[in-house]
Amino acid sequence: MTHTIEISDDLKERLDGHLEEDETYEEFIEELVSIYETEGRFLQEGI
C-alpha cells in the first residue's frame, strides 16, 4: 500500500540539500528511519 504525505516547501528544500545524486525522498526517509531504529536516536539528538 502506498501512502502520500504532504510537506512544506521549506522542508522539501531542506531534504533536497541532503539527497545524494539520484536518491529519492523515499530512499532518504528509509535511511533515516533505519538509522533511528539502529541507533535509537538521531545523530543530532542531545547536541
Contact map, one row per residue, 1 for C-alpha under 8 A:
11100000000000000000000000000000000000000000000
11110000000000000000000000000000000000000000000
11111000000000000000000000000000000000000000000
01111100000000000000000000000000000000000000000
00111110000000000000000000000000000000000000000
00011111000000000000000000000000000000000000000
00001111101100000000000000000000000000000000000
00000111111100000000000000000000000000000000000
00000011111110000000000000000000000000000000000
00000001111111000000000000000000000000000000000
00000011111111100000000000000000000000000000000
00000011111111110000000000000000000000000000000
00000000111111111000000000000000000000000000000
00000000011111111100000000000000000000000000000
00000000001111111110000010000000000000000000000
00000000000111111110000000000000000000000000000
00000000000011111110000000000000000000000000000
00000000000001111111000000000000000000000000000
00000000000000111111111110010000000000000000000
00000000000000000111111000000000000000000000000
00000000000000000011111000000000000000000000000
00000000000000000011111100000000000000000000000
00000000000000000011111110110000000000000000000
00000000000000000010011111110000000000000000000
00000000000000100010001111111000000000000000000
00000000000000000000000111111100000000000000000
00000000000000000000001111111110000000000000000
00000000000000000010001111111111000000000000000
00000000000000000000000011111111100000000000000
00000000000000000000000001111111110000000000000
00000000000000000000000000111111111000000000000
00000000000000000000000000011111111100000100000
00000000000000000000000000001111111110000000000
00000000000000000000000000000111111111000000000
00000000000000000000000000000011111111111100000
00000000000000000000000000000001111111111100000
00000000000000000000000000000000111111111000000
00000000000000000000000000000000011111110000000
00000000000000000000000000000000001111111100000
00000000000000000000000000000000001111111100000
00000000000000000000000000000000001110111110100
00000000000000000000000000000001001100111111100
00000000000000000000000000000000000000001111100
00000000000000000000000000000000000000000111111
00000000000000000000000000000000000000001111111
00000000000000000000000000000000000000000001111
00000000000000000000000000000000000000000001111
